[in-house]
């Protein structure tokens, strides 16, 4: 993580059927997940912002039936979907969108 950190917080990365607890860092160039020391999977995952195609907020189903509004889905240009469980999912989405240049600017036509 050489670039300035724009946002950081607790974040679990879903891998298969289980979350990998850790920290999520957003920098000016990448989204970086660092697993907790106690996590079974200790592999860090870094996604370059230029590789992000889309960011959406979603709902996690705890125990298969309890909806929890805490998921951010990041779709990469190659079609891979990464699911992060975070607090403040709307703020994370906005920060990732802005950092990755995915924010759409809406221009209003005043002549209408």
Buried (B, 14 or more C-beta within 10 A) or exposed (E): BEBEEBBBEEBBBBBEEEBBBBBBBBBEBBBBBBBEEEBEBEEEBBBEBEBBBEBEBBEBEEEEEEEEEBBBBBBBEEEEEBBBBBEEBEEBBBBBBEBBEBEEEEEEEEEE
